[in-house]
Structures are given as structure tokens and as C-alpha cells.
């Protein structure tokens, strides 16, 4: 997480940062649940990855944004590659959510 980026985005307003992180965390939980489900043709996973990428960049979660972009790009690739990218995205999403939770708890 790039906490300085988040601070710039929120103009240094810590309460706004907390609100943005809480909103992102809730959105990320919903995305994780959708991505963890078995894939089906036309299930919108590419769109989910695209939305997640934009949201992650906005708060400074650049590693997560990159993983989302990799998954989005791989969504038309071979099934094995796509599955590996999905696992990597879910791992990065979990790491980001833990970092956000620690930040919100003041750790």
C-alpha cells in the first residue's frame, strides 16, 4: 500500500482516508466472493477485475491493481494461466485487505 498516495488523494484528511478504506474493504470483500466462485462463461469477472483495478489505484493499492490488470488481460488466455492469475489476484486482495484492516485498527 502506498499510504502517501492515499493521503494525497484525501488531501491529508484522516477521517476521509478511513472512510475510503472502509468502503474499499467492503467492495473488495464482495469482489473476492465473486472471484472465488466457479467461473462461468460471461460471468463478468473481467469487469470485476477492471473495477477492482481502478478502485485499488485510487487508494494506492498498486500491487493489487497490477494483479487485477494481469487477471483482466489473462481472462481470454488459456484456462490454466487464467486460473493462476485469479489465485494471484485473490492472494493480493487478501494481503491488501489485511493491510487496510491493520491501518484502520491503528496498527
FIBAMAR-828586 format. One record per residue: x, y, z of N, C-alpha, C in turn; residue number from 1; residue in three letters. Coordinates in steps of 0.2 Angstrom, whole numbers. Last residue first. Layout:
// residues N
atom n_x: X | n_y: Y | n_z: Z | ca_x: X | ca_y: Y | ca_z: Z | c_x: X | c_y: Y | c_z: Z | n: NUM | res: ALA
...
This chain:
// residues 107
atom n_x: -14 | n_y: 0 | n_z: 69 | ca_x: -8 | ca_y: -4 | ca_z: 70 | c_x: -3 | c_y: -2 | c_z: 64 | n: 107 | res: UNK
atom n_x: -27 | n_y: 5 | n_z: 68 | ca_x: -21 | ca_y: 9 | ca_z: 71 | c_x: -15 | c_y: 6 | c_z: 72 | n: 106 | res: UNK
atom n_x: -36 | n_y: -1 | n_z: 61 | ca_x: -36 | ca_y: -3 | ca_z: 69 | c_x: -30 | c_y: 1 | c_z: 72 | n: 105 | res: UNK
atom n_x: -34 | n_y: 3 | n_z: 49 | ca_x: -40 | ca_y: 5 | ca_z: 52 | c_x: -40 | c_y: 4 | c_z: 59 | n: 104 | res: UNK
atom n_x: -22 | n_y: -5 | n_z: 46 | ca_x: -22 | ca_y: 3 | ca_z: 46 | c_x: -28 | c_y: 6 | c_z: 50 | n: 103 | res: UNK
atom n_x: -27 | n_y: -18 | n_z: 47 | ca_x: -22 | ca_y: -15 | ca_z: 52 | c_x: -22 | c_y: -8 | c_z: 52 | n: 102 | res: UNK
atom n_x: -35 | n_y: -17 | n_z: 36 | ca_x: -38 | ca_y: -18 | ca_z: 42 | c_x: -33 | c_y: -16 | c_z: 48 | n: 101 | res: UNK
atom n_x: -26 | n_y: -15 | n_z: 26 | ca_x: -31 | ca_y: -10 | ca_z: 27 | c_x: -34 | c_y: -11 | c_z: 34 | n: 100 | res: UNK
atom n_x: -19 | n_y: -27 | n_z: 26 | ca_x: -16 | ca_y: -21 | ca_z: 27 | c_x: -20 | c_y: -15 | c_z: 29 | n: 99 | res: UNK
atom n_x: -29 | n_y: -36 | n_z: 23 | ca_x: -26 | ca_y: -36 | ca_z: 29 | c_x: -22 | c_y: -30 | c_z: 31 | n: 98 | res: UNK
atom n_x: -32 | n_y: -32 | n_z: 10 | ca_x: -37 | ca_y: -31 | ca_z: 15 | c_x: -34 | c_y: -32 | c_z: 22 | n: 97 | res: UNK
atom n_x: -20 | n_y: -36 | n_z: 4 | ca_x: -22 | ca_y: -29 | ca_z: 4 | c_x: -27 | c_y: -27 | c_z: 9 | n: 96 | res: UNK
atom n_x: -20 | n_y: -50 | n_z: 5 | ca_x: -15 | ca_y: -46 | ca_z: 8 | c_x: -17 | c_y: -38 | c_z: 9 | n: 95 | res: UNK
atom n_x: -32 | n_y: -52 | n_z: -3 | ca_x: -32 | ca_y: -54 | ca_z: 4 | c_x: -26 | c_y: -50 | c_z: 8 | n: 94 | res: UNK
atom n_x: -27 | n_y: -48 | n_z: -15 | ca_x: -33 | ca_y: -45 | ca_z: -12 | c_x: -33 | c_y: -46 | c_z: -5 | n: 93 | res: UNK
atom n_x: -17 | n_y: -57 | n_z: -17 | ca_x: -15 | ca_y: -50 | ca_z: -17 | c_x: -21 | c_y: -46 | c_z: -14 | n: 92 | res: UNK
atom n_x: -25 | n_y: -69 | n_z: -19 | ca_x: -20 | ca_y: -68 | ca_z: -13 | c_x: -18 | c_y: -61 | c_z: -12 | n: 91 | res: UNK
atom n_x: -33 | n_y: -66 | n_z: -30 | ca_x: -36 | ca_y: -67 | ca_z: -23 | c_x: -31 | c_y: -66 | c_z: -18 | n: 90 | res: UNK
atom n_x: -22 | n_y: -65 | n_z: -39 | ca_x: -26 | ca_y: -59 | ca_z: -38 | c_x: -30 | c_y: -60 | c_z: -31 | n: 89 | res: UNK
atom n_x: -18 | n_y: -78 | n_z: -39 | ca_x: -13 | ca_y: -72 | ca_z: -38 | c_x: -17 | c_y: -66 | c_z: -36 | n: 88 | res: UNK
atom n_x: -29 | n_y: -84 | n_z: -44 | ca_x: -27 | ca_y: -86 | ca_z: -37 | c_x: -22 | c_y: -80 | c_z: -35 | n: 87 | res: UNK
atom n_x: -30 | n_y: -78 | n_z: -57 | ca_x: -35 | ca_y: -77 | ca_z: -52 | c_x: -33 | c_y: -79 | c_z: -45 | n: 86 | res: UNK
atom n_x: -18 | n_y: -83 | n_z: -63 | ca_x: -19 | ca_y: -76 | ca_z: -61 | c_x: -24 | c_y: -75 | c_z: -57 | n: 85 | res: UNK
atom n_x: -22 | n_y: -97 | n_z: -63 | ca_x: -16 | ca_y: -95 | ca_z: -59 | c_x: -16 | c_y: -87 | c_z: -58 | n: 84 | res: UNK
atom n_x: -33 | n_y: -96 | n_z: -72 | ca_x: -34 | ca_y: -99 | ca_z: -65 | c_x: -28 | c_y: -96 | c_z: -61 | n: 83 | res: UNK
atom n_x: -26 | n_y: -92 | n_z: -84 | ca_x: -31 | ca_y: -88 | ca_z: -81 | c_x: -32 | c_y: -90 | c_z: -73 | n: 82 | res: UNK
atom n_x: -18 | n_y: -103 | n_z: -86 | ca_x: -15 | ca_y: -96 | ca_z: -85 | c_x: -20 | c_y: -92 | c_z: -81 | n: 81 | res: UNK
atom n_x: -28 | n_y: -113 | n_z: -88 | ca_x: -23 | ca_y: -113 | ca_z: -83 | c_x: -20 | c_y: -107 | c_z: -81 | n: 80 | res: UNK
atom n_x: -35 | n_y: -108 | n_z: -100 | ca_x: -38 | ca_y: -109 | ca_z: -93 | c_x: -33 | c_y: -109 | c_z: -87 | n: 79 | res: UNK
atom n_x: -27 | n_y: -95 | n_z: -110 | ca_x: -28 | ca_y: -102 | ca_z: -108 | c_x: -31 | c_y: -103 | c_z: -101 | n: 78 | res: UNK
atom n_x: -36 | n_y: -79 | n_z: -110 | ca_x: -30 | ca_y: -83 | ca_z: -111 | c_x: -32 | c_y: -91 | c_z: -109 | n: 77 | res: UNK
atom n_x: -44 | n_y: -69 | n_z: -106 | ca_x: -46 | ca_y: -73 | ca_z: -113 | c_x: -40 | c_y: -78 | c_z: -115 | n: 76 | res: UNK
atom n_x: -40 | n_y: -65 | n_z: -94 | ca_x: -46 | ca_y: -68 | ca_z: -94 | c_x: -48 | c_y: -71 | c_z: -101 | n: 75 | res: UNK
atom n_x: -28 | n_y: -59 | n_z: -94 | ca_x: -27 | ca_y: -66 | ca_z: -95 | c_x: -34 | c_y: -69 | c_z: -95 | n: 74 | res: UNK
atom n_x: -32 | n_y: -46 | n_z: -91 | ca_x: -28 | ca_y: -47 | ca_z: -98 | c_x: -28 | c_y: -55 | c_z: -99 | n: 73 | res: UNK
atom n_x: -37 | n_y: -47 | n_z: -78 | ca_x: -41 | ca_y: -45 | ca_z: -83 | c_x: -38 | c_y: -47 | c_z: -90 | n: 72 | res: UNK
atom n_x: -25 | n_y: -51 | n_z: -72 | ca_x: -31 | ca_y: -56 | ca_z: -72 | c_x: -35 | c_y: -54 | c_z: -78 | n: 71 | res: UNK
atom n_x: -17 | n_y: -40 | n_z: -73 | ca_x: -15 | ca_y: -46 | ca_z: -76 | c_x: -20 | c_y: -51 | c_z: -76 | n: 70 | res: UNK
atom n_x: -26 | n_y: -31 | n_z: -66 | ca_x: -24 | ca_y: -30 | ca_z: -73 | c_x: -22 | c_y: -36 | c_z: -76 | n: 69 | res: UNK
atom n_x: -24 | n_y: -36 | n_z: -53 | ca_x: -31 | ca_y: -36 | ca_z: -56 | c_x: -30 | c_y: -35 | c_z: -64 | n: 68 | res: UNK
atom n_x: -11 | n_y: -34 | n_z: -51 | ca_x: -13 | ca_y: -41 | ca_z: -51 | c_x: -20 | c_y: -41 | c_z: -54 | n: 67 | res: UNK
atom n_x: -11 | n_y: -20 | n_z: -51 | ca_x: -7 | ca_y: -24 | ca_z: -56 | c_x: -10 | c_y: -31 | c_z: -56 | n: 66 | res: UNK
atom n_x: -19 | n_y: -18 | n_z: -39 | ca_x: -21 | ca_y: -15 | ca_z: -46 | c_x: -18 | c_y: -19 | c_z: -52 | n: 65 | res: UNK
atom n_x: -10 | n_y: -23 | n_z: -30 | ca_x: -17 | ca_y: -26 | ca_z: -31 | c_x: -20 | c_y: -24 | c_z: -38 | n: 64 | res: UNK
atom n_x: 0 | n_y: -14 | n_z: -31 | ca_x: 1 | ca_y: -21 | ca_z: -32 | c_x: -5 | c_y: -25 | c_z: -33 | n: 63 | res: UNK
atom n_x: -7 | n_y: -2 | n_z: -27 | ca_x: -4 | ca_y: -3 | ca_z: -34 | c_x: -3 | c_y: -10 | c_z: -35 | n: 62 | res: UNK
atom n_x: -16 | n_y: 5 | n_z: -19 | ca_x: -15 | ca_y: -2 | ca_z: -18 | c_x: -13 | c_y: -4 | c_z: -25 | n: 61 | res: UNK
atom n_x: -21 | n_y: 18 | n_z: -18 | ca_x: -14 | ca_y: 17 | ca_z: -18 | c_x: -12 | c_y: 10 | c_z: -17 | n: 60 | res: UNK
atom n_x: -34 | n_y: 21 | n_z: -21 | ca_x: -32 | ca_y: 21 | ca_z: -14 | c_x: -24 | c_y: 20 | c_z: -13 | n: 59 | res: UNK
atom n_x: -34 | n_y: 20 | n_z: -35 | ca_x: -37 | ca_y: 26 | ca_z: -32 | c_x: -34 | c_y: 27 | c_z: -24 | n: 58 | res: UNK
atom n_x: -31 | n_y: 7 | n_z: -38 | ca_x: -26 | ca_y: 13 | ca_z: -39 | c_x: -28 | c_y: 19 | c_z: -36 | n: 57 | res: UNK
atom n_x: -42 | n_y: 1 | n_z: -33 | ca_x: -36 | ca_y: -1 | ca_z: -30 | c_x: -31 | c_y: 5 | c_z: -31 | n: 56 | res: UNK
atom n_x: -52 | n_y: 5 | n_z: -43 | ca_x: -53 | ca_y: 6 | ca_z: -36 | c_x: -46 | c_y: 6 | c_z: -32 | n: 55 | res: UNK
atom n_x: -46 | n_y: -1 | n_z: -55 | ca_x: -47 | ca_y: 7 | ca_z: -54 | c_x: -48 | c_y: 9 | c_z: -46 | n: 54 | res: UNK
atom n_x: -47 | n_y: -15 | n_z: -51 | ca_x: -40 | ca_y: -11 | ca_z: -53 | c_x: -41 | c_y: -4 | c_z: -52 | n: 53 | res: UNK
atom n_x: -60 | n_y: -17 | n_z: -49 | ca_x: -55 | ca_y: -18 | ca_z: -44 | c_x: -49 | c_y: -14 | c_z: -45 | n: 52 | res: UNK
atom n_x: -65 | n_y: -15 | n_z: -63 | ca_x: -67 | ca_y: -11 | ca_z: -57 | c_x: -62 | c_y: -11 | c_z: -51 | n: 51 | res: UNK
atom n_x: -58 | n_y: -26 | n_z: -69 | ca_x: -57 | ca_y: -19 | ca_z: -71 | c_x: -59 | c_y: -14 | c_z: -66 | n: 50 | res: UNK
atom n_x: -63 | n_y: -37 | n_z: -62 | ca_x: -56 | ca_y: -36 | ca_z: -61 | c_x: -54 | c_y: -28 | c_z: -64 | n: 49 | res: UNK
atom n_x: -76 | n_y: -36 | n_z: -66 | ca_x: -75 | ca_y: -36 | ca_z: -59 | c_x: -67 | c_y: -34 | c_z: -58 | n: 48 | res: UNK
atom n_x: -75 | n_y: -38 | n_z: -80 | ca_x: -77 | ca_y: -32 | ca_z: -77 | c_x: -76 | c_y: -31 | c_z: -70 | n: 47 | res: UNK
atom n_x: -71 | n_y: -52 | n_z: -79 | ca_x: -66 | ca_y: -47 | ca_z: -82 | c_x: -68 | c_y: -40 | c_z: -80 | n: 46 | res: UNK
atom n_x: -82 | n_y: -58 | n_z: -74 | ca_x: -76 | ca_y: -57 | ca_z: -70 | c_x: -71 | c_y: -52 | c_z: -73 | n: 45 | res: UNK
atom n_x: -94 | n_y: -60 | n_z: -80 | ca_x: -92 | ca_y: -53 | ca_z: -78 | c_x: -86 | c_y: -52 | c_z: -74 | n: 44 | res: UNK
atom n_x: -98 | n_y: -72 | n_z: -85 | ca_x: -100 | ca_y: -70 | ca_z: -78 | c_x: -97 | c_y: -64 | c_z: -75 | n: 43 | res: UNK
atom n_x: -96 | n_y: -78 | n_z: -97 | ca_x: -100 | ca_y: -72 | ca_z: -97 | c_x: -102 | c_y: -70 | c_z: -90 | n: 42 | res: UNK
atom n_x: -95 | n_y: -94 | n_z: -91 | ca_x: -95 | ca_y: -90 | ca_z: -97 | c_x: -99 | c_y: -84 | c_z: -96 | n: 41 | res: UNK
atom n_x: -89 | n_y: -95 | n_z: -74 | ca_x: -94 | ca_y: -97 | ca_z: -80 | c_x: -94 | c_y: -92 | c_z: -85 | n: 40 | res: UNK
atom n_x: -80 | n_y: -102 | n_z: -61 | ca_x: -80 | ca_y: -97 | ca_z: -67 | c_x: -86 | c_y: -100 | c_z: -72 | n: 39 | res: UNK
atom n_x: -85 | n_y: -103 | n_z: -44 | ca_x: -83 | ca_y: -107 | ca_z: -50 | c_x: -84 | c_y: -102 | c_z: -56 | n: 38 | res: UNK
atom n_x: -80 | n_y: -89 | n_z: -33 | ca_x: -85 | ca_y: -94 | ca_z: -36 | c_x: -82 | c_y: -97 | c_z: -42 | n: 37 | res: UNK
atom n_x: -70 | n_y: -80 | n_z: -31 | ca_x: -69 | ca_y: -86 | ca_z: -28 | c_x: -74 | c_y: -92 | c_z: -31 | n: 36 | res: UNK
atom n_x: -75 | n_y: -68 | n_z: -36 | ca_x: -70 | ca_y: -71 | ca_z: -40 | c_x: -68 | c_y: -78 | c_z: -37 | n: 35 | res: UNK
atom n_x: -85 | n_y: -65 | n_z: -27 | ca_x: -87 | ca_y: -67 | ca_z: -34 | c_x: -82 | c_y: -70 | c_z: -37 | n: 34 | res: UNK
atom n_x: -78 | n_y: -63 | n_z: -15 | ca_x: -83 | ca_y: -68 | ca_z: -15 | c_x: -85 | c_y: -70 | c_z: -23 | n: 33 | res: UNK
atom n_x: -70 | n_y: -52 | n_z: -20 | ca_x: -67 | ca_y: -58 | ca_z: -18 | c_x: -72 | c_y: -64 | c_z: -18 | n: 32 | res: UNK
atom n_x: -80 | n_y: -42 | n_z: -21 | ca_x: -76 | ca_y: -44 | ca_z: -27 | c_x: -73 | c_y: -51 | c_z: -25 | n: 31 | res: UNK
atom n_x: -84 | n_y: -41 | n_z: -7 | ca_x: -89 | ca_y: -43 | ca_z: -12 | c_x: -85 | c_y: -46 | c_z: -19 | n: 30 | res: UNK
atom n_x: -72 | n_y: -36 | n_z: -2 | ca_x: -75 | ca_y: -42 | ca_z: 0 | c_x: -80 | c_y: -45 | c_z: -5 | n: 29 | res: UNK
atom n_x: -70 | n_y: -24 | n_z: -9 | ca_x: -66 | ca_y: -29 | ca_z: -10 | c_x: -68 | c_y: -36 | c_z: -8 | n: 28 | res: UNK
atom n_x: -81 | n_y: -17 | n_z: -3 | ca_x: -81 | ca_y: -18 | ca_z: -10 | c_x: -76 | c_y: -24 | c_z: -12 | n: 27 | res: UNK
atom n_x: -75 | n_y: -16 | n_z: 10 | ca_x: -82 | ca_y: -19 | ca_z: 9 | c_x: -83 | c_y: -21 | c_z: 1 | n: 26 | res: UNK
atom n_x: -63 | n_y: -9 | n_z: 7 | ca_x: -63 | ca_y: -15 | ca_z: 10 | c_x: -70 | c_y: -19 | c_z: 9 | n: 25 | res: UNK
atom n_x: -68 | n_y: 3 | n_z: 2 | ca_x: -64 | ca_y: -1 | ca_z: -2 | c_x: -64 | c_y: -8 | c_z: 1 | n: 24 | res: UNK
atom n_x: -74 | n_y: 8 | n_z: 14 | ca_x: -78 | ca_y: 7 | ca_z: 8 | c_x: -75 | c_y: 2 | c_z: 3 | n: 23 | res: UNK
atom n_x: -63 | n_y: 9 | n_z: 22 | ca_x: -69 | ca_y: 5 | ca_z: 24 | c_x: -73 | c_y: 3 | c_z: 18 | n: 22 | res: UNK
atom n_x: -55 | n_y: 19 | n_z: 15 | ca_x: -53 | ca_y: 12 | ca_z: 16 | c_x: -58 | c_y: 7 | c_z: 18 | n: 21 | res: UNK
atom n_x: -64 | n_y: 30 | n_z: 15 | ca_x: -62 | ca_y: 27 | ca_z: 9 | c_x: -59 | c_y: 20 | c_z: 9 | n: 20 | res: UNK
atom n_x: -64 | n_y: 32 | n_z: 29 | ca_x: -70 | ca_y: 31 | ca_z: 25 | c_x: -68 | c_y: 27 | c_z: 19 | n: 19 | res: UNK
atom n_x: -50 | n_y: 35 | n_z: 31 | ca_x: -54 | ca_y: 29 | ca_z: 35 | c_x: -60 | c_y: 27 | c_z: 31 | n: 18 | res: UNK
atom n_x: -49 | n_y: 46 | n_z: 24 | ca_x: -45 | ca_y: 40 | ca_z: 22 | c_x: -48 | c_y: 34 | c_z: 25 | n: 17 | res: UNK
atom n_x: -57 | n_y: 55 | n_z: 31 | ca_x: -59 | ca_y: 53 | ca_z: 24 | c_x: -55 | c_y: 47 | c_z: 22 | n: 16 | res: UNK
atom n_x: -50 | n_y: 56 | n_z: 42 | ca_x: -56 | ca_y: 53 | ca_z: 43 | c_x: -59 | c_y: 51 | c_z: 36 | n: 15 | res: UNK
atom n_x: -38 | n_y: 62 | n_z: 38 | ca_x: -38 | ca_y: 55 | ca_z: 40 | c_x: -45 | c_y: 52 | c_z: 41 | n: 14 | res: UNK
atom n_x: -34 | n_y: 71 | n_z: 24 | ca_x: -40 | ca_y: 71 | ca_z: 29 | c_x: -40 | c_y: 63 | c_z: 31 | n: 13 | res: UNK
atom n_x: -25 | n_y: 74 | n_z: 14 | ca_x: -22 | ca_y: 73 | ca_z: 21 | c_x: -28 | c_y: 72 | c_z: 27 | n: 12 | res: UNK
atom n_x: -32 | n_y: 73 | n_z: 3 | ca_x: -29 | ca_y: 79 | ca_z: 5 | c_x: -27 | c_y: 79 | c_z: 12 | n: 11 | res: UNK
atom n_x: -34 | n_y: 60 | n_z: -2 | ca_x: -39 | ca_y: 63 | ca_z: 3 | c_x: -37 | c_y: 70 | c_z: 6 | n: 10 | res: UNK
atom n_x: -23 | n_y: 59 | n_z: -11 | ca_x: -30 | ca_y: 58 | ca_z: -13 | c_x: -35 | c_y: 61 | c_z: -8 | n: 9 | res: UNK
atom n_x: -12 | n_y: 59 | n_z: -1 | ca_x: -13 | ca_y: 65 | ca_z: -7 | c_x: -20 | c_y: 64 | c_z: -9 | n: 8 | res: UNK
atom n_x: -15 | n_y: 48 | n_z: 6 | ca_x: -15 | ca_y: 54 | ca_z: 9 | c_x: -16 | c_y: 60 | c_z: 4 | n: 7 | res: UNK
atom n_x: -13 | n_y: 38 | n_z: -4 | ca_x: -19 | ca_y: 39 | ca_z: -1 | c_x: -20 | c_y: 46 | c_z: 2 | n: 6 | res: UNK
atom n_x: 1 | n_y: 40 | n_z: -6 | ca_x: -4 | ca_y: 42 | ca_z: -11 | c_x: -11 | c_y: 43 | c_z: -9 | n: 5 | res: UNK
atom n_x: 6 | n_y: 36 | n_z: 6 | ca_x: 7 | ca_y: 43 | ca_z: 4 | c_x: 2 | c_y: 45 | c_z: -1 | n: 4 | res: UNK
atom n_x: 3 | n_y: 23 | n_z: 6 | ca_x: -1 | ca_y: 27 | ca_z: 11 | c_x: 0 | c_y: 34 | c_z: 9 | n: 3 | res: UNK
atom n_x: 2 | n_y: 11 | n_z: -4 | ca_x: 6 | ca_y: 17 | ca_z: -4 | c_x: 2 | c_y: 22 | c_z: 0 | n: 2 | res: UNK
atom n_x: 4 | n_y: -6 | n_z: 0 | ca_x: 0 | ca_y: 0 | ca_z: 0 | c_x: 4 | c_y: 6 | c_z: 0 | n: 1 | res: UNK
